[in-house]
Structure formats: structure tokens, C-alpha cells
Amino acid sequence: MVARLQYLRGISTPTGFGLAVEIADWHRFTGATIRGYLGVPSEHSTGASRSQGPRMEQPAIVTYEVATYTSNIPGAGTDGDVWVRLRGTLGASNWLYLDNSDDNFERNRTDRFYFTSASLGSLRSVDVYFNRAGWYADWHLGTVTVNGAVFPANRWFTASGTQVNLPRA
């Protein structure tokens, strides 16, 4: 990626590396939208005439708190692996692996995870991906809450590879 960026005028190795790390998911941009993300003004040139458009604002960086509530029913907890993808009016996040130093996804417990991303706008839905693991693999998810927005689930996840889209309540 860095070598490709260096084909552009003015992109050195450190600059290319910085762009690659900062942008991460290049598929969320087009030629027109990456200019705005980087704050580069548009330019139209013909012969001796040169016209620059306004410098665009960078999107806000937002910290997302993703809270999962494991239901209070027998066997609801899991040792499985869980990922989420947030979907908003301005785009979608990458898949986010939910894990921290706690014993996550236990019965009648809310687990909190924090991620920083460019603003996704108003959140519309959350995709949940589940992979069975361990002795107690099935999971009953009650809700996912992201920065106060509630996405009800109230369902069992029993098979590896299960992916579900949860619309906002």
C-alpha cells in the first residue's frame, strides 16, 4: 500500500505509512470522497487558469461504546466469539471484535467495548456475527446498545457463522 501511495507526487514513505494506518479501510472511499476526508481542496486547471475549491472539513472522530446485554435465562452465556459492524447514514464500520480482559458474555451481564472511528452518522443497524467456541457455546443476546441507541435482539445464537442484522428500536 505504501509503495502505491508513493507514486503520487509528494508522498514519501513516512507520509504513505501514516495514510495507510489512518485510513485503514480504503474501500469506504471513492476518488471524490477521500479528498474531503483528507481536507484537500478541489482543483480545476486548464492552461494558465487555475481554480481551487474550498478546503473540506475532516469528518468527526467518534468513540463508540458498544454494550451487549446477555439475557437472564438458563444457558444464555457463551465462550464464543462475537463481532459487530455498525451501520449509519454516513457508512459502516469494519467488523469489530468484541473482547477485553473480562470474562465476556456471561448470563445477565452487560459488557462494554470501545472503538474509535470516523463518524458513521445516525446509527441505523448493527450486524452481529457469532462463532461458537468453548464448552458453553450457545448465546442468548438480549440487546446491543451503541452510544445510547438500542438494537433489540432477544434471540439465540447457536451455529458458527451466524450473522444477523439488528435494526434500531
C-alpha positions as a Markdown table, in Angstrom:
| # | Residue | x | y | z |
|---|---|---|---|---|
| 1 | Met | 0.0 | 0.0 | 0.0 |
| 2 | Val | 2.8 | 2.5 | 0.9 |
| 3 | Ala | 4.6 | 1.8 | -2.3 |
| 4 | Arg | 1.5 | 2.5 | -4.3 |
| 5 | Leu | 0.9 | 5.8 | -2.5 |
| 6 | Gln | 4.5 | 6.9 | -3.3 |
| 7 | Tyr | 3.5 | 7.0 | -7.0 |
| 8 | Leu | 1.6 | 10.2 | -6.1 |
| 9 | Arg | 3.5 | 13.4 | -6.1 |
| 10 | Gly | 4.7 | 14.5 | -2.7 |
| 11 | Ile | 4.0 | 11.2 | -0.9 |
| 12 | Ser | 7.1 | 10.0 | 1.0 |
| 13 | Thr | 7.5 | 6.7 | 2.8 |
| 14 | Pro | 6.5 | 8.2 | 6.3 |
| 15 | Thr | 3.6 | 10.0 | 4.7 |
| 16 | Gly | 2.4 | 6.9 | 2.9 |
| 17 | Phe | 2.7 | 4.8 | 6.0 |
| 18 | Gly | 0.7 | 7.4 | 8.0 |
| 19 | Leu | -2.1 | 7.5 | 5.4 |
| 20 | Ala | -2.3 | 3.7 | 5.3 |
| 21 | Val | -2.6 | 3.4 | 9.1 |
| 22 | Glu | -5.0 | 6.3 | 9.4 |
| 23 | Ile | -7.4 | 5.4 | 6.6 |
| 24 | Ala | -7.3 | 1.6 | 7.2 |
| 25 | Asp | -10.3 | 0.6 | 5.1 |
| 26 | Trp | -9.8 | 2.2 | 1.6 |
| 27 | His | -13.0 | 0.6 | 0.2 |
| 28 | Arg | -15.1 | 3.2 | 2.1 |
| 29 | Phe | -13.8 | 6.0 | -0.2 |
| 30 | Thr | -14.1 | 7.0 | -3.8 |
| 31 | Gly | -11.8 | 9.4 | -5.6 |
| 32 | Ala | -14.2 | 12.2 | -4.7 |
| 33 | Thr | -14.8 | 11.3 | -1.1 |
| 34 | Ile | -11.1 | 10.7 | 0.0 |
| 35 | Arg | -10.3 | 14.3 | -0.9 |
| 36 | Gly | -12.8 | 15.6 | 1.6 |
| 37 | Tyr | -11.6 | 13.1 | 4.3 |
| 38 | Leu | -8.0 | 14.4 | 3.9 |
| 39 | Gly | -9.1 | 18.0 | 3.8 |
| 40 | Val | -7.6 | 18.6 | 0.3 |
| 41 | Pro | -9.3 | 21.3 | -1.8 |
| 42 | Ser | -10.6 | 20.5 | -5.2 |
| 43 | Glu | -8.7 | 22.0 | -8.2 |
| 44 | His | -9.6 | 22.7 | -11.8 |
| 45 | Ser | -6.8 | 23.7 | -14.1 |
| 46 | Thr | -6.7 | 24.5 | -17.8 |
| 47 | Gly | -3.6 | 26.0 | -19.4 |
| 48 | Ala | -2.7 | 29.1 | -17.3 |
| 49 | Ser | -6.0 | 29.1 | -15.5 |
| 50 | Arg | -6.2 | 27.5 | -12.0 |
| 51 | Ser | -9.1 | 27.4 | -9.7 |
| 52 | Gln | -9.2 | 25.8 | -6.2 |
| 53 | Gly | -12.4 | 25.0 | -4.4 |
| 54 | Pro | -12.9 | 25.3 | -0.7 |
| 55 | Arg | -11.0 | 23.1 | 1.7 |
| 56 | Met | -13.3 | 20.5 | 3.1 |
| 57 | Glu | -13.6 | 19.6 | 6.8 |
| 58 | Gln | -12.4 | 16.3 | 8.0 |
| 59 | Pro | -15.2 | 14.1 | 9.4 |
| 60 | Ala | -15.6 | 14.0 | 13.2 |
| 61 | Ile | -13.8 | 11.2 | 15.0 |
| 62 | Val | -16.3 | 9.4 | 17.3 |
| 63 | Thr | -15.8 | 7.0 | 20.2 |
| 64 | Tyr | -18.4 | 4.3 | 20.1 |
| 65 | Glu | -19.4 | 2.4 | 23.2 |
| 66 | Val | -20.8 | -0.9 | 22.2 |
| 67 | Ala | -22.7 | -2.6 | 25.1 |
| 68 | Thr | -24.0 | -6.2 | 24.8 |
| 69 | Tyr | -26.6 | -7.5 | 27.2 |
| 70 | Thr | -26.6 | -11.3 | 27.6 |
| 71 | Ser | -30.1 | -12.4 | 28.7 |
| 72 | Asn | -31.0 | -13.7 | 32.1 |
| 73 | Ile | -32.2 | -17.1 | 31.1 |
| 74 | Pro | -30.5 | -20.5 | 31.8 |
| 75 | Gly | -27.6 | -21.2 | 29.5 |
| 76 | Ala | -27.6 | -17.7 | 28.0 |
| 77 | Gly | -23.8 | -17.1 | 28.5 |
| 78 | Thr | -21.2 | -18.2 | 26.0 |
| 79 | Asp | -17.5 | -18.6 | 25.5 |
| 80 | Gly | -18.0 | -18.0 | 21.8 |
| 81 | Asp | -16.5 | -15.1 | 19.7 |
| 82 | Val | -18.6 | -12.1 | 18.8 |
| 83 | Trp | -18.0 | -9.3 | 16.2 |
| 84 | Val | -20.2 | -6.4 | 15.3 |
| 85 | Arg | -20.4 | -4.0 | 12.4 |
| 86 | Leu | -22.1 | -0.6 | 12.9 |
| 87 | Arg | -24.2 | 0.8 | 10.1 |
| 88 | Gly | -25.1 | 4.5 | 9.9 |
| 89 | Thr | -26.2 | 7.2 | 7.5 |
| 90 | Leu | -22.6 | 8.0 | 6.6 |
| 91 | Gly | -21.3 | 4.5 | 6.2 |
| 92 | Ala | -20.4 | 1.3 | 8.0 |
| 93 | Ser | -17.6 | 0.3 | 10.3 |
| 94 | Asn | -15.2 | -2.6 | 9.8 |
| 95 | Trp | -16.0 | -5.7 | 11.7 |
| 96 | Leu | -15.2 | -5.0 | 15.3 |
| 97 | Tyr | -14.1 | -8.0 | 17.5 |
| 98 | Leu | -15.7 | -7.7 | 21.0 |
| 99 | Asp | -13.1 | -8.8 | 23.5 |
| 100 | Asn | -11.4 | -7.3 | 26.6 |
| 101 | Ser | -9.8 | -8.6 | 29.8 |
| 102 | Asp | -13.2 | -9.6 | 31.3 |
| 103 | Asp | -15.0 | -13.0 | 31.0 |
| 104 | Asn | -17.4 | -11.6 | 28.4 |
| 105 | Phe | -21.0 | -12.6 | 27.5 |
| 106 | Glu | -22.0 | -14.2 | 30.8 |
| 107 | Arg | -25.7 | -14.6 | 31.8 |
| 108 | Asn | -27.5 | -11.4 | 32.9 |
| 109 | Arg | -24.5 | -9.2 | 32.3 |
| 110 | Thr | -23.7 | -6.1 | 30.2 |
| 111 | Asp | -20.3 | -6.0 | 28.6 |
| 112 | Arg | -18.9 | -2.7 | 27.2 |
| 113 | Phe | -16.4 | -2.2 | 24.4 |
| 114 | Tyr | -15.0 | 1.0 | 23.0 |
| 115 | Phe | -13.9 | 1.8 | 19.4 |
| 116 | Thr | -12.9 | 5.0 | 17.7 |
| 117 | Ser | -13.9 | 5.7 | 14.1 |
| 118 | Ala | -14.8 | 8.4 | 11.7 |
| 119 | Ser | -18.4 | 9.4 | 12.3 |
| 120 | Leu | -20.9 | 6.9 | 10.8 |
| 121 | Gly | -23.7 | 9.4 | 11.2 |
| 122 | Ser | -27.0 | 8.4 | 12.7 |
| 123 | Leu | -26.8 | 4.7 | 13.5 |
| 124 | Arg | -29.4 | 2.6 | 11.7 |
| 125 | Ser | -28.5 | -1.0 | 12.4 |
| 126 | Val | -25.9 | -3.4 | 13.9 |
| 127 | Asp | -24.7 | -6.6 | 12.3 |
| 128 | Val | -23.7 | -9.3 | 14.8 |
| 129 | Tyr | -21.5 | -12.2 | 13.8 |
| 130 | Phe | -21.2 | -15.2 | 16.1 |
| 131 | Asn | -18.7 | -18.1 | 16.2 |
| 132 | Arg | -19.2 | -21.0 | 18.6 |
| 133 | Ala | -16.2 | -21.7 | 20.9 |
| 134 | Gly | -15.6 | -23.4 | 24.3 |
| 135 | Trp | -17.8 | -25.7 | 26.4 |
| 136 | Tyr | -20.7 | -23.3 | 26.6 |
| 137 | Ala | -21.0 | -22.2 | 23.1 |
| 138 | Asp | -24.7 | -21.1 | 22.6 |
| 139 | Trp | -25.5 | -17.4 | 23.4 |
| 140 | His | -28.8 | -15.6 | 24.0 |
| 141 | Leu | -28.3 | -11.9 | 23.2 |
| 142 | Gly | -30.8 | -9.5 | 24.7 |
| 143 | Thr | -29.7 | -6.2 | 23.2 |
| 144 | Val | -26.9 | -4.3 | 21.7 |
| 145 | Thr | -26.7 | -0.6 | 22.7 |
| 146 | Val | -24.4 | 1.8 | 20.9 |
| 147 | Asn | -23.9 | 5.3 | 22.3 |
| 148 | Gly | -27.4 | 5.1 | 23.8 |
| 149 | Ala | -29.1 | 3.7 | 20.6 |
| 150 | Val | -30.8 | 0.4 | 21.4 |
| 151 | Phe | -30.8 | -2.5 | 18.9 |
| 152 | Pro | -33.0 | -5.4 | 20.3 |
| 153 | Ala | -32.0 | -8.9 | 19.6 |
| 154 | Asn | -33.8 | -11.3 | 22.0 |
| 155 | Arg | -32.5 | -14.3 | 20.2 |
| 156 | Trp | -30.3 | -17.4 | 20.4 |
| 157 | Phe | -27.1 | -17.7 | 18.5 |
| 158 | Thr | -26.4 | -21.5 | 18.2 |
| 159 | Ala | -24.4 | -22.0 | 15.0 |
| 160 | Ser | -20.9 | -20.9 | 14.0 |
| 161 | Gly | -21.0 | -18.3 | 11.3 |
| 162 | Thr | -24.4 | -16.9 | 12.3 |
| 163 | Gln | -24.8 | -13.3 | 11.1 |
| 164 | Val | -27.8 | -11.2 | 12.0 |
| 165 | Asn | -28.8 | -7.6 | 11.2 |
| 166 | Leu | -30.4 | -5.8 | 14.2 |
| 167 | Pro | -32.4 | -2.6 | 13.2 |
| 168 | Arg | -32.6 | 0.3 | 15.6 |
| 169 | Ala | -35.6 | 0.2 | 18.0 |
